[in-house]
């Protein structure tokens, strides 16, 4: 596929979406822990624990999605008549 091995393609997509996941988890952690207008959702919690938990959850979810996608060969749904 595209002149490269299959595992290289899968790894590049996983790395790309891992970077997106790190950015979004960082934003979520910032919103949850740091106060804006004296309002924080988790003011007494440790931010690093929340960041690691959300990051591991996101990576596990992404791995599950990659595993499920291995069962399908196309992105189209074919109708049976």
C-alpha positions in Angstrom: 0.0 0.0 0.0 1.5 3.3 -1.1 4.9 1.7 -1.5 5.3 0.9 2.2 4.6 -2.1 4.4 1.2 -2.3 6.1 2.6 -2.0 9.6 4.3 1.3 8.7 1.0 2.7 7.6 -0.7 1.6 10.8 2.1 3.0 12.9 2.1 6.4 11.2 -1.7 6.7 11.7 -1.4 5.7 15.3 1.4 8.2 16.0 -0.5 11.0 14.2 -3.7 10.4 16.3 -1.6 10.0 19.4 -0.3 13.5 19.0 -3.9 14.8 18.5 -4.9 12.8 21.7 -2.1 14.4 23.7 -3.2 17.9 22.6 -6.9 17.3 23.4 -6.1 15.6 26.8 -3.9 18.6 27.7 -6.7 21.0 26.9 -9.2 18.8 28.9 -6.8 18.7 31.9 -6.3 22.4 31.8 -10.1 23.1 31.8 -10.7 20.6 34.6 -8.0 21.7 37.0 -7.0 25.3 36.5 -9.5 28.0 37.6 -11.0 30.4 35.2 -13.0 33.2 36.9 -12.5 31.4 40.2 -14.2 28.3 39.0 -12.4 25.0 38.6 -14.1 21.6 38.3 -11.4 19.6 40.1 -9.5 22.2 42.1 -8.0 19.8 44.7 -7.0 17.0 42.5 -3.6 16.3 41.1 -3.5 17.4 37.4 -0.8 14.9 36.4 -2.9 11.9 37.5 -5.8 13.2 35.5 -3.6 13.8 32.5 -2.1 10.2 32.6 -5.6 8.6 33.2 -7.2 10.5 30.3 -4.2 9.8 28.0 -4.2 6.1 28.7 -8.0 5.9 28.3 -7.7 7.7 24.9 -4.9 5.5 23.7 -6.8 2.4 24.7 -9.9 3.6 22.9 -7.9 4.4 19.8 -6.3 0.9 19.9 -9.7 -0.6 20.2 -10.9 1.4 17.1 -7.9 0.3 15.2 -8.6 -3.4 16.2 -12.2 -3.1 15.1 -11.3 -1.6 11.8 -9.2 -4.6 11.0 -12.4 -6.6 10.5 -13.5 -4.4 7.6 -11.9 -4.2 4.1 -13.7 -1.1 2.7 -15.3 2.0 4.0 -18.5 1.4 2.0 -21.5 -0.5 3.2 -22.8 -2.8 0.5 -26.5 -3.6 0.5 -27.6 -7.2 0.1 -30.5 -7.7 -2.2 
